[in-house]
């Protein structure tokens, strides 16, 4: 919701996670990511375990976030 209000948008996408190569723990391993989409009527958040290597993880995170946005737009339309 923060990005939506700052730029006065209808949709917002956010990600956070551990891309590595360090920073992981047994509870939160490298490759863990949280994705969120805030739309006009609801907010959806997901947890995913993606590729545990930094550059592929970043690409997979972007792809997963955009896919979640796509699915939410379809749901809303």
PDB file with SEQRES, HELIX, SHEET and CRYST1 records, atoms N, CA, C and O in Angstrom:
SEQRES   1 A   77  UNK UNK UNK UNK UNK UNK UNK UNK UNK UNK UNK UNK UNK          
SEQRES   2 A   77  UNK UNK UNK UNK UNK UNK UNK UNK UNK UNK UNK UNK UNK          
SEQRES   3 A   77  UNK UNK UNK UNK UNK UNK UNK UNK UNK UNK UNK UNK UNK          
SEQRES   4 A   77  UNK UNK UNK UNK UNK UNK UNK UNK UNK UNK UNK UNK UNK          
SEQRES   5 A   77  UNK UNK UNK UNK UNK UNK UNK UNK UNK UNK UNK UNK UNK          
SEQRES   6 A   77  UNK UNK UNK UNK UNK UNK UNK UNK UNK UNK UNK UNK              
HELIX    1 AA1 UNK A    2  UNK A    7  1                                   6    
HELIX    2 AA2 UNK A   54  UNK A   76  1                                  23    
SHEET    1 AA1 3 UNK A  12  UNK A  17  0                                        
SHEET    2 AA1 3 UNK A  32  UNK A  38 -1                                        
SHEET    3 AA1 3 UNK A  43  UNK A  49 -1                                        
CRYST1    1.000    1.000    1.000  90.00  90.00  90.00 P 1           1          
ATOM      1  N   UNK A   1       0.817  -1.195   0.000  1.00  0.00           N  
ATOM      2  CA  UNK A   1       0.000   0.000   0.000  1.00  0.00           C  
ATOM      3  C   UNK A   1       0.856   1.253   0.000  1.00  0.00           C  
ATOM      4  O   UNK A   1       0.449   2.284  -0.535  1.00  0.00           O  
ATOM      5  N   UNK A   2       2.040   1.174   0.595  1.00  0.00           N  
ATOM      6  CA  UNK A   2       2.896   2.354   0.691  1.00  0.00           C  
ATOM      7  C   UNK A   2       3.237   2.942  -0.658  1.00  0.00           C  
ATOM      8  O   UNK A   2       3.114   4.150  -0.865  1.00  0.00           O  
ATOM      9  N   UNK A   3       3.669   2.091  -1.581  1.00  0.00           N  
ATOM     10  CA  UNK A   3       4.037   2.588  -2.905  1.00  0.00           C  
ATOM     11  C   UNK A   3       2.818   3.157  -3.627  1.00  0.00           C  
ATOM     12  O   UNK A   3       2.939   4.132  -4.369  1.00  0.00           O  
ATOM     13  N   UNK A   4       1.653   2.562  -3.420  1.00  0.00           N  
ATOM     14  CA  UNK A   4       0.435   3.080  -4.050  1.00  0.00           C  
ATOM     15  C   UNK A   4       0.162   4.508  -3.602  1.00  0.00           C  
ATOM     16  O   UNK A   4      -0.134   5.376  -4.423  1.00  0.00           O  
ATOM     17  N   UNK A   5       0.261   4.749  -2.297  1.00  0.00           N  
ATOM     18  CA  UNK A   5      -0.068   6.076  -1.792  1.00  0.00           C  
ATOM     19  C   UNK A   5       0.983   7.112  -2.162  1.00  0.00           C  
ATOM     20  O   UNK A   5       0.647   8.263  -2.440  1.00  0.00           O  
ATOM     21  N   UNK A   6       2.248   6.716  -2.168  1.00  0.00           N  
ATOM     22  CA  UNK A   6       3.319   7.665  -2.484  1.00  0.00           C  
ATOM     23  C   UNK A   6       3.197   8.181  -3.908  1.00  0.00           C  
ATOM     24  O   UNK A   6       3.343   9.379  -4.153  1.00  0.00           O  
ATOM     25  N   UNK A   7       2.930   7.279  -4.850  1.00  0.00           N  
ATOM     26  CA  UNK A   7       2.870   7.713  -6.255  1.00  0.00           C  
ATOM     27  C   UNK A   7       1.442   7.802  -6.789  1.00  0.00           C  
ATOM     28  O   UNK A   7       1.225   7.994  -7.985  1.00  0.00           O  
ATOM     29  N   UNK A   8       0.468   7.658  -5.882  1.00  0.00           N  
ATOM     30  CA  UNK A   8      -0.946   7.763  -6.243  1.00  0.00           C  
ATOM     31  C   UNK A   8      -1.313   6.795  -7.377  1.00  0.00           C  
ATOM     32  O   UNK A   8      -1.898   7.185  -8.387  1.00  0.00           O  
ATOM     33  N   UNK A   9      -0.953   5.533  -7.178  1.00  0.00           N  
ATOM     34  CA  UNK A   9      -1.199   4.488  -8.176  1.00  0.00           C  
ATOM     35  C   UNK A   9      -2.381   3.620  -7.747  1.00  0.00           C  
ATOM     36  O   UNK A   9      -2.766   3.609  -6.578  1.00  0.00           O  
ATOM     37  N   UNK A  10      -2.942   2.903  -8.701  1.00  0.00           N  
ATOM     38  CA  UNK A  10      -4.014   1.957  -8.409  1.00  0.00           C  
ATOM     39  C   UNK A  10      -3.473   0.614  -7.926  1.00  0.00           C  
ATOM     40  O   UNK A  10      -4.151  -0.112  -7.198  1.00  0.00           O  
ATOM     41  N   UNK A  11      -2.252   0.292  -8.337  1.00  0.00           N  
ATOM     42  CA  UNK A  11      -1.631  -0.987  -8.015  1.00  0.00           C  
ATOM     43  C   UNK A  11      -0.228  -0.761  -7.458  1.00  0.00           C  
ATOM     44  O   UNK A  11       0.472   0.169  -7.860  1.00  0.00           O  
ATOM     45  N   UNK A  12       0.169  -1.620  -6.532  1.00  0.00           N  
ATOM     46  CA  UNK A  12       1.524  -1.577  -5.998  1.00  0.00           C  
ATOM     47  C   UNK A  12       2.073  -2.985  -5.865  1.00  0.00           C  
ATOM     48  O   UNK A  12       1.333  -3.921  -5.562  1.00  0.00           O  
ATOM     49  N   UNK A  13       3.364  -3.135  -6.090  1.00  0.00           N  
ATOM     50  CA  UNK A  13       4.037  -4.429  -5.979  1.00  0.00           C  
ATOM     51  C   UNK A  13       5.237  -4.256  -5.057  1.00  0.00           C  
ATOM     52  O   UNK A  13       5.970  -3.272  -5.155  1.00  0.00           O  
ATOM     53  N   UNK A  14       5.432  -5.220  -4.163  1.00  0.00           N  
ATOM     54  CA  UNK A  14       6.572  -5.166  -3.250  1.00  0.00           C  
ATOM     55  C   UNK A  14       7.186  -6.554  -3.112  1.00  0.00           C  
ATOM     56  O   UNK A  14       6.493  -7.569  -3.173  1.00  0.00           O  
ATOM     57  N   UNK A  15       8.498  -6.570  -2.925  1.00  0.00           N  
ATOM     58  CA  UNK A  15       9.209  -7.825  -2.671  1.00  0.00           C  
ATOM     59  C   UNK A  15      10.251  -7.596  -1.590  1.00  0.00           C  
ATOM     60  O   UNK A  15      10.766  -6.490  -1.425  1.00  0.00           O  
ATOM     61  N   UNK A  16      10.545  -8.639  -0.871  1.00  0.00           N  
ATOM     62  CA  UNK A  16      11.667  -8.649   0.053  1.00  0.00           C  
ATOM     63  C   UNK A  16      12.094 -10.099   0.213  1.00  0.00           C  
ATOM     64  O   UNK A  16      11.289 -11.018   0.063  1.00  0.00           O  
ATOM     65  N   UNK A  17      13.338 -10.286   0.511  1.00  0.00           N  
ATOM     66  CA  UNK A  17      13.793 -11.660   0.661  1.00  0.00           C  
ATOM     67  C   UNK A  17      15.292 -11.739   0.846  1.00  0.00           C  
ATOM     68  O   UNK A  17      15.964 -10.740   1.102  1.00  0.00           O  
ATOM     69  N   UNK A  18      15.800 -12.950   0.712  1.00  0.00           N  
ATOM     70  CA  UNK A  18      17.221 -13.211   0.924  1.00  0.00           C  
ATOM     71  C   UNK A  18      17.789 -13.781  -0.365  1.00  0.00           C  
ATOM     72  O   UNK A  18      17.599 -14.956  -0.679  1.00  0.00           O  
ATOM     73  N   UNK A  19      18.491 -12.925  -1.112  1.00  0.00           N  
ATOM     74  CA  UNK A  19      19.039 -13.319  -2.411  1.00  0.00           C  
ATOM     75  C   UNK A  19      20.369 -14.042  -2.289  1.00  0.00           C  
ATOM     76  O   UNK A  19      20.775 -14.749  -3.211  1.00  0.00           O  
ATOM     77  N   UNK A  20      21.048 -13.876  -1.171  1.00  0.00           N  
ATOM     78  CA  UNK A  20      22.345 -14.536  -0.980  1.00  0.00           C  
ATOM     79  C   UNK A  20      23.485 -13.712  -1.545  1.00  0.00           C  
ATOM     80  O   UNK A  20      23.255 -12.602  -2.027  1.00  0.00           O  
ATOM     81  N   UNK A  21      24.660 -14.201  -1.503  1.00  0.00           N  
ATOM     82  CA  UNK A  21      25.009 -15.573  -1.127  1.00  0.00           C  
ATOM     83  C   UNK A  21      25.025 -15.805   0.381  1.00  0.00           C  
ATOM     84  O   UNK A  21      25.068 -16.953   0.824  1.00  0.00           O  
ATOM     85  N   UNK A  22      24.991 -14.743   1.172  1.00  0.00           N  
ATOM     86  CA  UNK A  22      24.973 -14.903   2.626  1.00  0.00           C  
ATOM     87  C   UNK A  22      23.674 -14.331   3.159  1.00  0.00           C  
ATOM     88  O   UNK A  22      22.869 -13.786   2.405  1.00  0.00           O  
ATOM     89  N   UNK A  23      23.475 -14.456   4.451  1.00  0.00           N  
ATOM     90  CA  UNK A  23      22.309 -13.862   5.087  1.00  0.00           C  
ATOM     91  C   UNK A  23      21.216 -14.852   5.423  1.00  0.00           C  
ATOM     92  O   UNK A  23      20.278 -14.517   6.146  1.00  0.00           O  
ATOM     93  N   UNK A  24      21.319 -16.057   4.914  1.00  0.00           N  
ATOM     94  CA  UNK A  24      20.301 -17.054   5.197  1.00  0.00           C  
ATOM     95  C   UNK A  24      20.494 -17.707   6.557  1.00  0.00           C  
ATOM     96  O   UNK A  24      21.599 -17.724   7.100  1.00  0.00           O  
ATOM     97  N   UNK A  25      19.418 -18.238   7.093  1.00  0.00           N  
ATOM     98  CA  UNK A  25      19.432 -19.015   8.329  1.00  0.00           C  
ATOM     99  C   UNK A  25      18.617 -20.280   8.071  1.00  0.00           C  
ATOM    100  O   UNK A  25      17.956 -20.378   7.037  1.00  0.00           O  
ATOM    101  N   UNK A  26      18.647 -21.241   8.977  1.00  0.00           N  
ATOM    102  CA  UNK A  26      17.798 -22.424   8.770  1.00  0.00           C  
ATOM    103  C   UNK A  26      16.309 -22.078   8.652  1.00  0.00           C  
ATOM    104  O   UNK A  26      15.579 -22.726   7.901  1.00  0.00           O  
ATOM    105  N   UNK A  27      15.863 -21.067   9.388  1.00  0.00           N  
ATOM    106  CA  UNK A  27      14.457 -20.660   9.328  1.00  0.00           C  
ATOM    107  C   UNK A  27      14.154 -19.817   8.090  1.00  0.00           C  
ATOM    108  O   UNK A  27      13.055 -19.887   7.540  1.00  0.00           O  
ATOM    109  N   UNK A  28      15.125 -19.028   7.660  1.00  0.00           N  
ATOM    110  CA  UNK A  28      14.967 -18.146   6.498  1.00  0.00           C  
ATOM    111  C   UNK A  28      16.164 -18.346   5.578  1.00  0.00           C  
ATOM    112  O   UNK A  28      17.120 -17.573   5.622  1.00  0.00           O  
ATOM    113  N   UNK A  29      16.112 -19.382   4.747  1.00  0.00           N  
ATOM    114  CA  UNK A  29      17.268 -19.707   3.909  1.00  0.00           C  
ATOM    115  C   UNK A  29      17.419 -18.763   2.721  1.00  0.00           C  
ATOM    116  O   UNK A  29      16.481 -18.068   2.333  1.00  0.00           O  
ATOM    117  N   UNK A  30      18.618 -18.758   2.159  1.00  0.00           N  
ATOM    118  CA  UNK A  30      18.839 -18.031   0.909  1.00  0.00           C  
ATOM    119  C   UNK A  30      17.852 -18.581  -0.115  1.00  0.00           C  
ATOM    120  O   UNK A  30      17.690 -19.795  -0.245  1.00  0.00           O  
ATOM    121  N   UNK A  31      17.202 -17.690  -0.832  1.00  0.00           N  
ATOM    122  CA  UNK A  31      16.189 -18.079  -1.807  1.00  0.00           C  
ATOM    123  C   UNK A  31      14.774 -17.767  -1.348  1.00  0.00           C  
ATOM    124  O   UNK A  31      13.841 -17.792  -2.151  1.00  0.00           O  
ATOM    125  N   UNK A  32      14.607 -17.470  -0.046  1.00  0.00           N  
ATOM    126  CA  UNK A  32      13.289 -17.122   0.483  1.00  0.00           C  
ATOM    127  C   UNK A  32      12.896 -15.734  -0.008  1.00  0.00           C  
ATOM    128  O   UNK A  32      13.714 -14.814  -0.009  1.00  0.00           O  
ATOM    129  N   UNK A  33      11.651 -15.586  -0.422  1.00  0.00           N  
ATOM    130  CA  UNK A  33      11.164 -14.289  -0.873  1.00  0.00           C  
ATOM    131  C   UNK A  33       9.705 -14.123  -0.457  1.00  0.00           C  
ATOM    132  O   UNK A  33       8.944 -15.089  -0.399  1.00  0.00           O  
ATOM    133  N   UNK A  34       9.340 -12.885  -0.171  1.00  0.00           N  
ATOM    134  CA  UNK A  34       7.954 -12.527   0.093  1.00  0.00           C  
ATOM    135  C   UNK A  34       7.525 -11.567  -1.008  1.00  0.00           C  
ATOM    136  O   UNK A  34       8.245 -10.626  -1.341  1.00  0.00           O  
ATOM    137  N   UNK A  35       6.352 -11.815  -1.567  1.00  0.00           N  
ATOM    138  CA  UNK A  35       5.809 -11.006  -2.656  1.00  0.00           C  
ATOM    139  C   UNK A  35       4.474 -10.438  -2.196  1.00  0.00           C  
ATOM    140  O   UNK A  35       3.728 -11.105  -1.479  1.00  0.00           O  
ATOM    141  N   UNK A  36       4.171  -9.219  -2.603  1.00  0.00           N  
ATOM    142  CA  UNK A  36       2.874  -8.636  -2.270  1.00  0.00           C  
ATOM    143  C   UNK A  36       2.392  -7.759  -3.414  1.00  0.00           C  
ATOM    144  O   UNK A  36       3.172  -7.090  -4.091  1.00  0.00           O  
ATOM    145  N   UNK A  37       1.079  -7.786  -3.605  1.00  0.00           N  
ATOM    146  CA  UNK A  37       0.432  -6.912  -4.579  1.00  0.00           C  
ATOM    147  C   UNK A  37      -0.729  -6.236  -3.867  1.00  0.00           C  
ATOM    148  O   UNK A  37      -1.561  -6.900  -3.249  1.00  0.00           O  
ATOM    149  N   UNK A  38      -0.779  -4.924  -3.958  1.00  0.00           N  
ATOM    150  CA  UNK A  38      -1.884  -4.151  -3.407  1.00  0.00           C  
ATOM    151  C   UNK A  38      -2.682  -3.598  -4.575  1.00  0.00           C  
ATOM    152  O   UNK A  38      -2.158  -2.852  -5.402  1.00  0.00           O  
ATOM    153  N   UNK A  39      -3.943  -3.967  -4.637  1.00  0.00           N  
ATOM    154  CA  UNK A  39      -4.818  -3.505  -5.709  1.00  0.00           C  
ATOM    155  C   UNK A  39      -5.891  -2.585  -5.169  1.00  0.00           C  
ATOM    156  O   UNK A  39      -5.849  -2.185  -4.005  1.00  0.00           O  
ATOM    157  N   UNK A  40      -6.850  -2.250  -6.013  1.00  0.00           N  
ATOM    158  CA  UNK A  40      -7.915  -1.344  -5.594  1.00  0.00           C  
ATOM    159  C   UNK A  40      -8.772  -1.885  -4.452  1.00  0.00           C  
ATOM    160  O   UNK A  40      -9.305  -1.110  -3.657  1.00  0.00           O  
ATOM    161  N   UNK A  41      -8.910  -3.222  -4.363  1.00  0.00           N  
ATOM    162  CA  UNK A  41      -9.826  -3.783  -3.375  1.00  0.00           C  
ATOM    163  C   UNK A  41      -9.187  -4.706  -2.347  1.00  0.00           C  
ATOM    164  O   UNK A  41      -9.783  -4.970  -1.303  1.00  0.00           O  
ATOM    165  N   UNK A  42      -7.980  -5.203  -2.625  1.00  0.00           N  
ATOM    166  CA  UNK A  42      -7.386  -6.140  -1.676  1.00  0.00           C  
ATOM    167  C   UNK A  42      -5.867  -6.176  -1.802  1.00  0.00           C  
ATOM    168  O   UNK A  42      -5.286  -5.692  -2.773  1.00  0.00           O  
ATOM    169  N   UNK A  43      -5.251  -6.763  -0.788  1.00  0.00           N  
ATOM    170  CA  UNK A  43      -3.807  -6.983  -0.774  1.00  0.00           C  
ATOM    171  C   UNK A  43      -3.572  -8.488  -0.697  1.00  0.00           C  
ATOM    172  O   UNK A  43      -4.180  -9.183   0.117  1.00  0.00           O  
ATOM    173  N   UNK A  44      -2.687  -8.977  -1.551  1.00  0.00           N  
ATOM    174  CA  UNK A  44      -2.344 -10.396  -1.571  1.00  0.00           C  
ATOM    175  C   UNK A  44      -0.850 -10.515  -1.301  1.00  0.00           C  
ATOM    176  O   UNK A  44      -0.044  -9.816  -1.915  1.00  0.00           O  
ATOM    177  N   UNK A  45      -0.487 -11.396  -0.386  1.00  0.00           N  
ATOM    178  CA  UNK A  45       0.926 -11.631  -0.073  1.00  0.00           C  
ATOM    179  C   UNK A  45       1.213 -13.122  -0.173  1.00  0.00           C  
ATOM    180  O   UNK A  45       0.384 -13.954   0.196  1.00  0.00           O  
ATOM    181  N   UNK A  46       2.391 -13.443  -0.675  1.00  0.00           N  
ATOM    182  CA  UNK A  46       2.807 -14.838  -0.853  1.00  0.00           C  
ATOM    183  C   UNK A  46       4.240 -15.004  -0.365  1.00  0.00           C  
ATOM    184  O   UNK A  46       5.041 -14.070  -0.403  1.00  0.00           O  
ATOM    185  N   UNK A  47       4.541 -16.201   0.087  1.00  0.00           N  
ATOM    186  CA  UNK A  47       5.913 -16.588   0.421  1.00  0.00           C  
ATOM    187  C   UNK A  47       6.344 -17.627  -0.598  1.00  0.00           C  
ATOM    188  O   UNK A  47       5.562 -18.505  -0.963  1.00  0.00           O  
ATOM    189  N   UNK A  48       7.582 -17.533  -1.058  1.00  0.00           N  
ATOM    190  CA  UNK A  48       8.089 -18.510  -2.024  1.00  0.00           C  
ATOM    191  C   UNK A  48       9.541 -18.834  -1.714  1.00  0.00           C  
ATOM    192  O   UNK A  48      10.268 -18.026  -1.136  1.00  0.00           O  
ATOM    193  N   UNK A  49       9.936 -20.008  -2.102  1.00  0.00           N  
ATOM    194  CA  UNK A  49      11.338 -20.434  -2.017  1.00  0.00           C  
ATOM    195  C   UNK A  49      11.819 -20.564  -3.452  1.00  0.00           C  
ATOM    196  O   UNK A  49      11.404 -21.468  -4.176  1.00  0.00           O  
ATOM    197  N   UNK A  50      12.690 -19.663  -3.854  1.00  0.00           N  
ATOM    198  CA  UNK A  50      13.161 -19.616  -5.229  1.00  0.00           C  
ATOM    199  C   UNK A  50      14.618 -20.049  -5.307  1.00  0.00           C  
ATOM    200  O   UNK A  50      15.173 -20.578  -4.343  1.00  0.00           O  
ATOM    201  N   UNK A  51      15.221 -19.822  -6.443  1.00  0.00           N  
ATOM    202  CA  UNK A  51      16.602 -20.221  -6.713  1.00  0.00           C  
ATOM    203  C   UNK A  51      17.538 -19.630  -5.652  1.00  0.00           C  
ATOM    204  O   UNK A  51      17.503 -18.422  -5.418  1.00  0.00           O  
ATOM    205  N   UNK A  52      18.372 -20.451  -5.009  1.00  0.00           N  
ATOM    206  CA  UNK A  52      19.241 -19.936  -3.949  1.00  0.00           C  
ATOM    207  C   UNK A  52      20.572 -19.365  -4.450  1.00  0.00           C  
ATOM    208  O   UNK A  52      21.586 -19.460  -3.759  1.00  0.00           O  
ATOM    209  N   UNK A  53      20.571 -18.780  -5.637  1.00  0.00           N  
ATOM    210  CA  UNK A  53      21.760 -18.096  -6.161  1.00  0.00           C  
ATOM    211  C   UNK A  53      21.346 -16.672  -6.518  1.00  0.00           C  
ATOM    212  O   UNK A  53      20.292 -16.463  -7.119  1.00  0.00           O  
ATOM    213  N   UNK A  54      22.161 -15.709  -6.155  1.00  0.00           N  
ATOM    214  CA  UNK A  54      21.785 -14.300  -6.174  1.00  0.00           C  
ATOM    215  C   UNK A  54      21.152 -13.807  -7.479  1.00  0.00           C  
ATOM    216  O   UNK A  54      20.003 -13.367  -7.460  1.00  0.00           O  
ATOM    217  N   UNK A  55      21.847 -13.865  -8.586  1.00  0.00           N  
ATOM    218  CA  UNK A  55      21.299 -13.292  -9.820  1.00  0.00           C  
ATOM    219  C   UNK A  55      20.071 -14.042 -10.319  1.00  0.00           C  
ATOM    220  O   UNK A  55      19.081 -13.399 -10.668  1.00  0.00           O  
ATOM    221  N   UNK A  56      20.089 -15.378 -10.368  1.00  0.00           N  
ATOM    222  CA  UNK A  56      18.856 -16.063 -10.762  1.00  0.00           C  
ATOM    223  C   UNK A  56      17.704 -15.806  -9.786  1.00  0.00           C  
ATOM    224  O   UNK A  56      16.542 -15.758 -10.188  1.00  0.00           O  
ATOM    225  N   UNK A  57      18.036 -15.642  -8.501  1.00  0.00           N  
ATOM    226  CA  UNK A  57      16.998 -15.358  -7.509  1.00  0.00           C  
ATOM    227  C   UNK A  57      16.336 -14.018  -7.788  1.00  0.00           C  
ATOM    228  O   UNK A  57      15.114 -13.895  -7.707  1.00  0.00           O  
ATOM    229  N   UNK A  58      17.137 -13.021  -8.113  1.00  0.00           N  
ATOM    230  CA  UNK A  58      16.585 -11.694  -8.400  1.00  0.00           C  
ATOM    231  C   UNK A  58      15.678 -11.737  -9.623  1.00  0.00           C  
ATOM    232  O   UNK A  58      14.610 -11.124  -9.628  1.00  0.00           O  
ATOM    233  N   UNK A  59      16.100 -12.457 -10.657  1.00  0.00           N  
ATOM    234  CA  UNK A  59      15.276 -12.577 -11.866  1.00  0.00           C  
ATOM    235  C   UNK A  59      13.990 -13.344 -11.570  1.00  0.00           C  
ATOM    236  O   UNK A  59      12.915 -12.947 -12.021  1.00  0.00           O  
ATOM    237  N   UNK A  60      14.091 -14.431 -10.822  1.00  0.00           N  
ATOM    238  CA  UNK A  60      12.910 -15.227 -10.491  1.00  0.00           C  
ATOM    239  C   UNK A  60      11.949 -14.442  -9.601  1.00  0.00           C  
ATOM    240  O   UNK A  60      10.732 -14.580  -9.727  1.00  0.00           O  
ATOM    241  N   UNK A  61      12.488 -13.625  -8.708  1.00  0.00           N  
ATOM    242  CA  UNK A  61      11.647 -12.788  -7.850  1.00  0.00           C  
ATOM    243  C   UNK A  61      10.862 -11.784  -8.682  1.00  0.00           C  
ATOM    244  O   UNK A  61       9.659 -11.618  -8.481  1.00  0.00           O  
ATOM    245  N   UNK A  62      11.530 -11.117  -9.611  1.00  0.00           N  
ATOM    246  CA  UNK A  62      10.845 -10.152 -10.476  1.00  0.00           C  
ATOM    247  C   UNK A  62       9.761 -10.843 -11.295  1.00  0.00           C  
ATOM    248  O   UNK A  62       8.651 -10.326 -11.418  1.00  0.00           O  
ATOM    249  N   UNK A  63      10.073 -11.999 -11.850  1.00  0.00           N  
ATOM    250  CA  UNK A  63       9.096 -12.736 -12.649  1.00  0.00           C  
ATOM    251  C   UNK A  63       7.900 -13.163 -11.790  1.00  0.00           C  
ATOM    252  O   UNK A  63       6.755 -13.039 -12.224  1.00  0.00           O  
ATOM    253  N   UNK A  64       8.154 -13.656 -10.596  1.00  0.00           N  
ATOM    254  CA  UNK A  64       7.070 -14.083  -9.712  1.00  0.00           C  
ATOM    255  C   UNK A  64       6.203 -12.903  -9.285  1.00  0.00           C  
ATOM    256  O   UNK A  64       4.981 -13.030  -9.210  1.00  0.00           O  
ATOM    257  N   UNK A  65       6.819 -11.760  -9.005  1.00  0.00           N  
ATOM    258  CA  UNK A  65       6.061 -10.575  -8.601  1.00  0.00           C  
ATOM    259  C   UNK A  65       5.182 -10.076  -9.742  1.00  0.00           C  
ATOM    260  O   UNK A  65       4.021  -9.726  -9.529  1.00  0.00           O  
ATOM    261  N   UNK A  66       5.731 -10.045 -10.940  1.00  0.00           N  
ATOM    262  CA  UNK A  66       4.937  -9.600 -12.088  1.00  0.00           C  
ATOM    263  C   UNK A  66       3.818 -10.587 -12.402  1.00  0.00           C  
ATOM    264  O   UNK A  66       2.732 -10.181 -12.817  1.00  0.00           O  
ATOM    265  N   UNK A  67       4.071 -11.871 -12.209  1.00  0.00           N  
ATOM    266  CA  UNK A  67       3.018 -12.860 -12.427  1.00  0.00           C  
ATOM    267  C   UNK A  67       1.900 -12.697 -11.398  1.00  0.00           C  
ATOM    268  O   UNK A  67       0.722 -12.797 -11.742  1.00  0.00           O  
ATOM    269  N   UNK A  68       2.259 -12.449 -10.144  1.00  0.00           N  
ATOM    270  CA  UNK A  68       1.246 -12.211  -9.120  1.00  0.00           C  
ATOM    271  C   UNK A  68       0.426 -10.975  -9.466  1.00  0.00           C  
ATOM    272  O   UNK A  68      -0.794 -10.983  -9.304  1.00  0.00           O  
ATOM    273  N   UNK A  69       1.070  -9.921  -9.937  1.00  0.00           N  
ATOM    274  CA  UNK A  69       0.353  -8.723 -10.379  1.00  0.00           C  
ATOM    275  C   UNK A  69      -0.594  -9.064 -11.522  1.00  0.00           C  
ATOM    276  O   UNK A  69      -1.749  -8.637 -11.517  1.00  0.00           O  
ATOM    277  N   UNK A  70      -0.120  -9.827 -12.499  1.00  0.00           N  
ATOM    278  CA  UNK A  70      -0.953 -10.226 -13.637  1.00  0.00           C  
ATOM    279  C   UNK A  70      -2.192 -10.987 -13.170  1.00  0.00           C  
ATOM    280  O   UNK A  70      -3.303 -10.719 -13.627  1.00  0.00           O  
ATOM    281  N   UNK A  71      -1.994 -11.936 -12.258  1.00  0.00           N  
ATOM    282  CA  UNK A  71      -3.120 -12.721 -11.760  1.00  0.00           C  
ATOM    283  C   UNK A  71      -4.120 -11.853 -11.004  1.00  0.00           C  
ATOM    284  O   UNK A  71      -5.329 -12.057 -11.116  1.00  0.00           O  
ATOM    285  N   UNK A  72      -3.626 -10.893 -10.241  1.00  0.00           N  
ATOM    286  CA  UNK A  72      -4.525 -10.007  -9.501  1.00  0.00           C  
ATOM    287  C   UNK A  72      -5.299  -9.077 -10.433  1.00  0.00           C  
ATOM    288  O   UNK A  72      -6.479  -8.808 -10.204  1.00  0.00           O  
ATOM    289  N   UNK A  73      -4.646  -8.590 -11.472  1.00  0.00           N  
ATOM    290  CA  UNK A  73      -5.351  -7.744 -12.442  1.00  0.00           C  
ATOM    291  C   UNK A  73      -6.443  -8.559 -13.125  1.00  0.00           C  
ATOM    292  O   UNK A  73      -7.555  -8.068 -13.317  1.00  0.00           O  
ATOM    293  N   UNK A  74      -6.133  -9.799 -13.491  1.00  0.00           N  
ATOM    294  CA  UNK A  74      -7.146 -10.680 -14.092  1.00  0.00           C  
ATOM    295  C   UNK A  74      -8.304 -10.911 -13.131  1.00  0.00           C  
ATOM    296  O   UNK A  74      -9.464 -10.905 -13.542  1.00  0.00           O  
ATOM    297  N   UNK A  75      -7.996 -11.114 -11.858  1.00  0.00           N  
ATOM    298  CA  UNK A  75      -9.031 -11.342 -10.852  1.00  0.00           C  
ATOM    299  C   UNK A  75      -9.932 -10.110 -10.716  1.00  0.00           C  
ATOM    300  O   UNK A  75     -11.146 -10.230 -10.547  1.00  0.00           O  
ATOM    301  N   UNK A  76      -9.334  -8.958 -10.789  1.00  0.00           N  
ATOM    302  CA  UNK A  76     -10.063  -7.700 -10.600  1.00  0.00           C  
ATOM    303  C   UNK A  76     -10.912  -7.352 -11.820  1.00  0.00           C  
ATOM    304  O   UNK A  76     -11.994  -6.781 -11.681  1.00  0.00           O  
ATOM    305  N   UNK A  77     -10.427  -7.693 -13.011  1.00  0.00           N  
ATOM    306  CA  UNK A  77     -11.093  -7.275 -14.262  1.00  0.00           C  
ATOM    307  C   UNK A  77     -12.410  -7.967 -14.493  1.00  0.00           C  
ATOM    308  O   UNK A  77     -13.073  -7.714 -15.499  1.00  0.00           O  
TER     309      UNK A  77                                                      
END                                                                             
